[in-house]
Amino acid sequence: MSVNEHETMGRRTFLKGAGAVTAIGALGTLGLAGCAPAQEAAEEPEAAAPEAPTVWADAVTSASIATDKYTNMDAQALADGVNSYSMECTVATVNEDGTPNVAVFVPGGMIENAYLTFGWTQNQTRANIERSKLAAIAFDRPNAQAESKQARHEGAVVRVELVEDEAEIERLKQLAPDCFMEGSLVLKIVEQGAIG
């Protein structure tokens, strides 16, 4: 096998096998672990064994150490950003087969600096949250023209749980009816941390 053929086969194997598996632990933390399946036996006898999967830290509780956990908005600043529709919002959930699902949405609003509403139709993100009751959400207000990395992003990462108590949902509807539409889901922020 030529060097070019070997490199091409290696790239194909990597692209086929590389992926991320999202795992929700017993305490409800959302973390990512990358993995690649063992490669088929190579023709060369000196082929090295595959490495162990790489594990990344939970983004909510230990944002990037390299960036010193910058841009951690407090609850009021985050609520103001959400309610002014001035922030990007990326929701991470876990599919039933254990694969990750990430999607961008605009929340209906934030109530009492602790509850988020989303007017999702029947989609994969909604199905995942209804099944697992958990998600992680990254909020970011980018400023691409800023000089420093810290100034280019302002936001927070939150871990949320699905609110299913009908009395609590009704109470929130009375407080902020404009945050709801038919079929809205309510998510409670249970942990807030920095983006990194």
MOPE-V710487 format. One record per residue. N is the residue number from 0. PHI is phi as a letter, one per 20 degrees, with the letter a starting at -180 (NA if undefined). BURIAL is + if it has 16 or more other ideal C-beta (glycine too) atoms within 10 Angstrom, else -. D_CENTER is the distance of its C-alpha to the mean C-alpha in Angstrom with 1 decimal. Layout:
n->N phi->PHI burial->BURIAL d_center->D_CENTER
n->N phi->PHI burial->BURIAL d_center->D_CENTER
This chain:
n->0 phi->NA burial->- d_center->41.7
n->1 phi->f burial->- d_center->41.5
n->2 phi->f burial->- d_center->39.0
n->3 phi->f burial->- d_center->37.4
n->4 phi->f burial->- d_center->37.1
n->5 phi->f burial->- d_center->35.6
n->6 phi->f burial->- d_center->33.0
n->7 phi->f burial->- d_center->32.2
n->8 phi->f burial->- d_center->31.9
n->9 phi->f burial->- d_center->29.6
n->10 phi->f burial->- d_center->27.3
n->11 phi->g burial->- d_center->27.3
n->12 phi->f burial->+ d_center->26.6
n->13 phi->f burial->- d_center->23.7
n->14 phi->f burial->- d_center->22.2
n->15 phi->f burial->- d_center->22.9
n->16 phi->e burial->- d_center->21.6
n->17 phi->f burial->- d_center->18.6
n->18 phi->a burial->- d_center->15.3
n->19 phi->c burial->- d_center->12.2
n->20 phi->d burial->- d_center->12.2
n->21 phi->e burial->+ d_center->9.5
n->22 phi->c burial->- d_center->11.5
n->23 phi->d burial->+ d_center->11.7
n->24 phi->f burial->- d_center->14.7
n->25 phi->g burial->- d_center->17.6
n->26 phi->e burial->- d_center->16.5
n->27 phi->n burial->- d_center->13.2
n->28 phi->e burial->+ d_center->11.0
n->29 phi->d burial->+ d_center->7.9
n->30 phi->c burial->+ d_center->8.7
n->31 phi->d burial->+ d_center->9.3
n->32 phi->c burial->- d_center->12.9
n->33 phi->e burial->- d_center->14.5
n->34 phi->b burial->- d_center->17.8
n->35 phi->c burial->+ d_center->20.8
n->36 phi->f burial->- d_center->23.6
n->37 phi->g burial->- d_center->27.0
n->38 phi->f burial->+ d_center->28.9
n->39 phi->f burial->- d_center->32.2
n->40 phi->g burial->- d_center->35.3
n->41 phi->f burial->- d_center->36.2
n->42 phi->f burial->- d_center->39.8
n->43 phi->f burial->- d_center->40.4
n->44 phi->f burial->- d_center->41.4
n->45 phi->e burial->- d_center->39.7
n->46 phi->f burial->- d_center->36.1
n->47 phi->f burial->- d_center->33.7
n->48 phi->f burial->- d_center->31.7
n->49 phi->f burial->- d_center->27.9
n->50 phi->f burial->- d_center->25.8
n->51 phi->f burial->- d_center->23.7
n->52 phi->g burial->- d_center->19.9
n->53 phi->e burial->- d_center->18.0
n->54 phi->c burial->- d_center->15.6
n->55 phi->d burial->- d_center->13.0
n->56 phi->f burial->- d_center->12.8
n->57 phi->g burial->+ d_center->10.2
n->58 phi->f burial->+ d_center->8.4
n->59 phi->f burial->+ d_center->9.1
n->60 phi->e burial->- d_center->12.7
n->61 phi->b burial->- d_center->13.7
n->62 phi->g burial->+ d_center->12.3
n->63 phi->g burial->- d_center->14.3
n->64 phi->f burial->- d_center->17.9
n->65 phi->f burial->- d_center->19.2
n->66 phi->d burial->- d_center->18.3
n->67 phi->l burial->- d_center->19.4
n->68 phi->l burial->- d_center->16.4
n->69 phi->f burial->+ d_center->17.4
n->70 phi->l burial->+ d_center->16.6
n->71 phi->e burial->+ d_center->16.0
n->72 phi->f burial->+ d_center->17.1
n->73 phi->e burial->- d_center->18.9
n->74 phi->g burial->- d_center->18.4
n->75 phi->f burial->- d_center->21.2
n->76 phi->f burial->- d_center->20.0
n->77 phi->f burial->+ d_center->16.5
n->78 phi->f burial->+ d_center->18.4
n->79 phi->f burial->- d_center->20.9
n->80 phi->f burial->+ d_center->18.3
n->81 phi->f burial->+ d_center->16.6
n->82 phi->f burial->+ d_center->20.1
n->83 phi->e burial->- d_center->21.6
n->84 phi->l burial->- d_center->19.0
n->85 phi->d burial->- d_center->18.8
n->86 phi->c burial->+ d_center->15.1
n->87 phi->e burial->- d_center->12.5
n->88 phi->c burial->+ d_center->9.4
n->89 phi->d burial->- d_center->6.3
n->90 phi->d burial->+ d_center->4.9
n->91 phi->d burial->+ d_center->3.1
n->92 phi->c burial->+ d_center->6.5
n->93 phi->d burial->+ d_center->9.3
n->94 phi->f burial->- d_center->12.5
n->95 phi->g burial->- d_center->15.8
n->96 phi->e burial->- d_center->16.8
n->97 phi->n burial->- d_center->14.0
n->98 phi->e burial->- d_center->12.4
n->99 phi->f burial->+ d_center->8.7
n->100 phi->c burial->+ d_center->8.1
n->101 phi->c burial->- d_center->6.2
n->102 phi->b burial->- d_center->8.4
n->103 phi->d burial->- d_center->9.8
n->104 phi->b burial->+ d_center->11.8
n->105 phi->d burial->- d_center->14.3
n->106 phi->f burial->+ d_center->14.6
n->107 phi->f burial->+ d_center->18.2
n->108 phi->q burial->+ d_center->18.4
n->109 phi->c burial->+ d_center->18.1
n->110 phi->d burial->+ d_center->20.9
n->111 phi->l burial->- d_center->22.4
n->112 phi->l burial->+ d_center->19.6
n->113 phi->b burial->+ d_center->17.7
n->114 phi->d burial->+ d_center->17.2
n->115 phi->d burial->+ d_center->15.1
n->116 phi->d burial->+ d_center->16.6
n->117 phi->c burial->+ d_center->15.4
n->118 phi->e burial->- d_center->18.2
n->119 phi->f burial->+ d_center->16.6
n->120 phi->e burial->- d_center->19.2
n->121 phi->f burial->- d_center->19.1
n->122 phi->c burial->- d_center->16.2
n->123 phi->f burial->- d_center->13.9
n->124 phi->f burial->+ d_center->10.9
n->125 phi->f burial->+ d_center->13.7
n->126 phi->g burial->- d_center->15.3
n->127 phi->f burial->+ d_center->12.5
n->128 phi->f burial->+ d_center->12.1
n->129 phi->f burial->- d_center->15.9
n->130 phi->e burial->- d_center->16.3
n->131 phi->e burial->+ d_center->14.0
n->132 phi->m burial->- d_center->14.0
n->133 phi->c burial->+ d_center->10.6
n->134 phi->a burial->+ d_center->6.9
n->135 phi->d burial->+ d_center->4.5
n->136 phi->c burial->+ d_center->5.1
n->137 phi->d burial->+ d_center->6.2
n->138 phi->d burial->+ d_center->9.8
n->139 phi->b burial->+ d_center->12.2
n->140 phi->d burial->+ d_center->15.9
n->141 phi->f burial->- d_center->17.0
n->142 phi->c burial->- d_center->20.7
n->143 phi->f burial->- d_center->21.4
n->144 phi->e burial->- d_center->25.1
n->145 phi->f burial->- d_center->24.6
n->146 phi->f burial->- d_center->26.5
n->147 phi->d burial->- d_center->24.2
n->148 phi->f burial->- d_center->20.6
n->149 phi->f burial->- d_center->20.2
n->150 phi->e burial->- d_center->21.7
n->151 phi->f burial->+ d_center->19.6
n->152 phi->c burial->+ d_center->16.5
n->153 phi->c burial->+ d_center->16.4
n->154 phi->r burial->+ d_center->13.6
n->155 phi->a burial->+ d_center->11.4
n->156 phi->d burial->+ d_center->8.2
n->157 phi->c burial->+ d_center->8.8
n->158 phi->d burial->+ d_center->8.7
n->159 phi->c burial->+ d_center->10.5
n->160 phi->c burial->+ d_center->13.2
n->161 phi->f burial->+ d_center->15.1
n->162 phi->e burial->+ d_center->18.5
n->163 phi->d burial->- d_center->21.2
n->164 phi->f burial->- d_center->24.3
n->165 phi->f burial->- d_center->26.3
n->166 phi->f burial->- d_center->28.4
n->167 phi->f burial->- d_center->25.4
n->168 phi->f burial->+ d_center->24.0
n->169 phi->f burial->- d_center->27.6
n->170 phi->f burial->- d_center->27.9
n->171 phi->f burial->+ d_center->24.9
n->172 phi->f burial->- d_center->26.3
n->173 phi->f burial->- d_center->29.6
n->174 phi->f burial->- d_center->28.0
n->175 phi->b burial->+ d_center->26.0
n->176 phi->f burial->- d_center->27.1
n->177 phi->f burial->- d_center->25.9
n->178 phi->e burial->+ d_center->22.2
n->179 phi->d burial->+ d_center->22.9
n->180 phi->c burial->- d_center->23.8
n->181 phi->g burial->- d_center->25.0
n->182 phi->n burial->- d_center->22.4
n->183 phi->g burial->+ d_center->19.8
n->184 phi->e burial->+ d_center->17.3
n->185 phi->d burial->+ d_center->17.1
n->186 phi->c burial->+ d_center->14.2
n->187 phi->e burial->+ d_center->15.3
n->188 phi->f burial->+ d_center->13.5
n->189 phi->d burial->- d_center->14.5
n->190 phi->b burial->+ d_center->13.2
n->191 phi->c burial->+ d_center->12.7
n->192 phi->b burial->+ d_center->12.6
n->193 phi->e burial->+ d_center->12.9
n->194 phi->e burial->+ d_center->11.0
n->195 phi->b burial->+ d_center->12.7
